[in-house]
Amino acid sequence: MPDTHAHIVKQFEEELRLIKEKVLRLGGLVEEGIANSIKALVERDTQLAERTIENDHVINGLEVEIDELCLKVLALRQPAASDLRLITTAIKIITDLERIGDMAVNVCERVLELNEESPLKPYIDIPRMALAAQRMLKESLDAFVNGDTDLATKVLVEDDFVDELNRQIFRELLTFMMEDPNTISRAMKILFISKYLERIADHATNIAEIVVFMVKGKVIRHTKPQQESY
Amino acid sequence: MPDTHAHIVKQFEEELRLIKEKVLRLGGLVEEGIANSIKALVERDTQLAERTIENDHVINGLEVEIDELCLKVLALRQPAASDLRLITTAIKIITDLERIGDMAVNVCERVLELNEESPLKPYIDIPRMALAAQRMLKESLDAFVNGDTDLATKVLVEDDFVDELNRQIFRELLTFMMEDPNTISRAMKILFISKYLERIADHATNIAEIVVFMVKGKVIRHTKPQQESY
């Protein structure tokens, strides 16, 4: 096909579509990583934890691939205005996604350690927190591909719920540790898992904030500082 | 002056210089934030902690300013190859810098809480860890502006030292908690501060990895996964 203007426009649209599609695929892999890490925790499944750690390289590989694709499109097409912002937003979002993948790996590492000791207590709030974080992640990416600021704003509100769960888990584990110092080592590991999930929710919040900035050109990040409230 | 080609090239060079300069200025502010948060911890200086929290909006404002500048230069100049990569690298780096700023705020929040209780122990390893993290930050940004991959690689090695200090602090505080449950609440807060510093070092490592990628086009991130070793 000749390199007519219409053809170039069509190619460019196809490239933007491909970027969005790959970001969603990366998001899907990351979401699966979170789900598996929590399944491995609840079911004390050492093999699943190990497999999830191994699979992280697929996430990392796809992040690099999208990064390269974005650079290529920037260089070849020299987009302006909203297309430019879409691509630079994608470049930022995939960094958050890759780090969420790292958090799932961290959960799995703690699971491997916890599986060498006897169980401390059944997990109730941690799976709830993980589900909330996964939903936030999914919504923030849907907001990205659809330029949906309402959905992005919803994510910011949900982050408060995750923070509250994290505080609740912290208080409960503190009580365990105070009452029986033998639980300290295990309680700390569970506490770290709770922190990893809180950070996953923070990354989803970051994505949602970047999306609002992409669409409205308005900075909503930093208006409410991300408080670490252990 | 007429908009000759030479003039445009000169303007573009000036813009690239400005981006680098602003990234360094942002880095300086962030470094100061870390230093002040640890000074506030060691000297139990509540006012300094509060002032550092307040000053975070300057960091956030400068990040947004650089982000806008990068987008503007991308749209106006449509740079190729290494210039393009420099700008997209800057876009990524400032996200890490802004989040390091948030970590310093988190340190200060824990300081405010710790100052309401009696001191647990003198701080020795935490200031050492903070100094190492600050040095890593400075080196990673120098590596960015000079395209210096040797310096960037040095940062990766230094991260191991910070991780080791973090593990050491963890073990020591665990002993405190085991021996006297009354120390648990304070020890946890100090432990979180140690984690924040470890995350600052991780962000500096991320910056260094991105710089190597910028210069060599070679991915060195993810070859050694960033292990959370509490």
Interface residues (C-beta under 8 A of the other chain):
Chain A: D56 H57 N60 V64 C70 L71 L74 A75 Q78 A80 A81 L84 R85 T88 I91 K92 T95 D102 V105 N106 E109 L174 M177 M178 P181 I184 S185 M188 K189 F192 K195 Y196 V219 R221 H222 P225 Q226 Q227 E228 Y230
Chain B: D56 H57 N60 V64 C70 L71 L74 A75 Q78 A80 A81 L84 R85 T88 I91 K92 T95 E98 D102 V105 N106 E109 L174 M177 M178 P181 I184 S185 M188 K189 F192 K195 Y196 V219 R221 H222 P225 Q226 Q227 E228 Y230
